[in-house]
Amino acid sequence: MPPRSTSTIDVDGVALELAIERKSVKNVNARLSGSALSVSAPRSMPQEAVDEAVLELARRLLRRAHANRVNEAEDALKLACEVAKRFPKEPYIQRVVFVTTQRKRWGSYSTRTKTVRLNAAVRRMPRWVLEAVVAHELAHAFHADHSPAFWDLLLRVCPESERAEAFLAGVSWLAHNREGLPAVEQEILG
């Protein structure tokens, strides 16, 4: 029987029951079921490398589980279809998903798959911000760039877009600069 170890680990504030099984595999593999993380790792892999791989895989699986919960809880497609009706010619939308993998964007739209992807953080923002992000992405169905024609269309279908851009810029600034603020200012900001 292959060596097996169990422990509890904390991954970004989430407690997971970790079970690692050493066996004849080439790579580290992991499955997350609720709060149980099952890992298989090569027998010959150093423990430090296994620990590093487990942390990376756990983070990825937790992000995926969070995205799945978010997408079950929201009817984002309905919202996007409501926003699409504001356009002179309604863009076709097949799918809308909240994702946890976008780090530099609030959203994206694929003209090929007709899928709108939204940063999961946008889901908790005011509805007018969410609608503006959706409108921005749908405007890319007509203009792939951020040309004057793009902005003209966007502002016609969503006059709140400039306000939402300012809101998102503030959120981004705070997310990137919060740790550098004095403790008293961090406390004031919540």
DAFEN-V602485 format. One line per field, one symbol per residue. ss: DSSP state (~ for helix, > for strand, _ for the rest). psi: psi as a letter, one per 30 degrees, with the letter a starting at -180 (. if undefined). Layout:
# DAFEN-V602485
ss=???
psi=???
This chain:
# DAFEN-V602485
ss=___>>>>>>>>__>>>>>>>>>>_____>>>>>__>>>>>>>____~~~~~~~~~~~~~~~~~~~~~~~~~~~__~~~~~~~~~__________>>>>>_______>>>>____>>>>>~~~~~__~~~~~~~~~~~~~________~~~~~~~~~~___~~~~~~~~~~~~~~~~~~~~__~~~~~~__
psi=kkkkkklklkjhgkkkjkjkkkailelkkkkkjcgkjkkkkkefkkeeeeeeeeeeeeeeeeeeeeeeeefefkieeeeeeeeeffkejkkkkekkkklgfjfflfllkjfefhkkkkkfffeflkefeeeeeeeeefffffjfahleeeeeeefefifgeeeeeeeeeeeeeeeffefflleeeeeef.
